[in-house]
Amino acid sequence: MSIYYSALDIPNIDEENTKPRVKMETFPEGRNLHFDDGVRRIDFVLAYDTKDEDQEKQQTRTVFERNLQHEGLELEKNIQDDSTICYIKIHVPWETLTRYAEIMKLRVPMEEKLDDVLPTFNLWELMAGVFQRVINWFALDKSLMPPFNKQFTCVYNRHKEYLFAIPSNKETFFLNTQRSMVVDYILRRKRFSDDPNDNMAFGIRKLISDGFYEAAYPLHEGSWKPKSLKPNVRKMLYDHWAHWSNWHKLQPLDYIRYYFGAKIGMYFAWLGFYTYMLIPASIVGLVVFIYGLVTFQDNVPSDDICNKEWNITMCPQCDNRCPFWNLNEACTHSRVSRLFDNGATVFFSIFMTFWGTFFLEFWKRQQASIQYQWNLIHFEDEEEPPRPEYLARMAQNKNIRCKSNPITKQETIEILQDSKYLPPRLQEPHLPFWKTRVPIFVFSFSIMLFLLILALAAVFGVVAYRMAIVAALYLSDNPMFYRNASIITSAT
């Protein structure tokens, strides 16, 4: 079973830290989200079955959990009386959380915030003065989905904590998703073996795949069910976004971003903008189709084809078996073709070329506006550290070399050097070009060349198939086959 990232709600949602302007309870009733002391919150859960327990699994888990505690995580076991599943609750304390927040370059809100959000380009707001009643049908109810405040964020730095809006209750400073990300970062990198020669003995993913643990997951904080009276972001999204009755409402993008993250939030922003931009294209297409319906009886070529008085005889469609046929037999096909092939379709094709350009340019503006609102302008994927599996593989490679990263210009994997929990400063490993990368490139290009040749062969195969099937149908004794040879061939 792989790690499942469940979406997390936001505790203590108020006007601080770019949160919605609505008061919510931190922990809903009926859900145990703390350790037994009722103070330390559960940031992650590991689960394993004690029914098939053996010495090897127990020893492996003991080593892994000991390393997690040495890293600064706090663990607590819980076994229910009516179950054989043992749950290991994980809490990340403030010291460990801030240390890894700096390593992972997590962005957190700063002390100074903006009370007034700059206006952004929005098609609905532009039309609000003219079609206010229509717009209200699509707009979100601000009493149910309060808007968010804009607040600057910056990469966390432990030596400059005075710059950040740290509340009196520090447990609510980092989002629940960020806390789970820190725990997952540690779980994926901690070793479960004392053998220093076993370079691949690390990570919760391998432990789950080998059966040492059944699952590893963060907790939902709040229920979406109707009986849940405590307000939470998960229930708000279910009631006012994911429910069928709200298909006509605009998307609460800020709430989606808070619950699922910035990447998924940006995807839904693009999907919604694409849907909005399809509205004018669909209107123009509908007008073109209606024009075809109105004028398809007035088409001169179709009138000539459908005129039975002319009695125009056409040549056979094959050499020997096919008979002569009248032109008016193609009347229906000509009339139907008029619906989708008329003078207005030329205008529609020109319109769609401009629509594609306008869609791209307007989306760039919308994307820049969303990136500003969500503090993603300076976001770089290069800030993500190398995967632990990659580093372990490089450790086993005899041809490994180390040098500074040409993109980030950094010579280290870990940022902090003064922490007792971090390894010493290491240069970033890379693959040698001639001994390792060239064979990989040759193998990749050979696969691409093979697929290209396969595609060309498929095209020639289709042509040869059509020729063979048409010839076989024309030689058939069944009139239905040789008279409809081209139609049967195209259908198959």
Secondary structure, DSSP 8 states (H G I E B T S, - for coil): ----------SS-SSSTT-BSS---SS-TT---B-TTSSSB--EEEEEESTT--HHHHHHHHHHHHHHHHHT-EEEEEE-TT--EEEEEEE--HHHHHHHHHHTT-EEEEEEE-SS------HHHHTTTTSHHHHHHHS--TTTS--B--EEEEE--GGGGGGB---SSGGGTS-HHHHHHHHHHHHTT-B--S-TT-TT-B-HHHHHHTTS-SEEE----S--STT--S--HHHHHHHHTSSGGGTTS---HHHHHHHH-HHHHHHHHHHHHHHHHHHHHHHHHHHHHHHHHHHGGG-HHHHHHH-TTS--EE--SSSSS---EEGGGGHHHHHHHHHHSSHHHHHHHHHHHHHHHHHHHHHHHHHHHHHHHTT-TT--GGGS---HHHHHHHHH-TT-EEE--TTT----S-S-SS-TTS-----EEE--IIIIIHHHHHHHHHHHHHHHHHHHHHHHHHHHHHHHHHHHHHT-S-HHHHHTHHHHHHH-
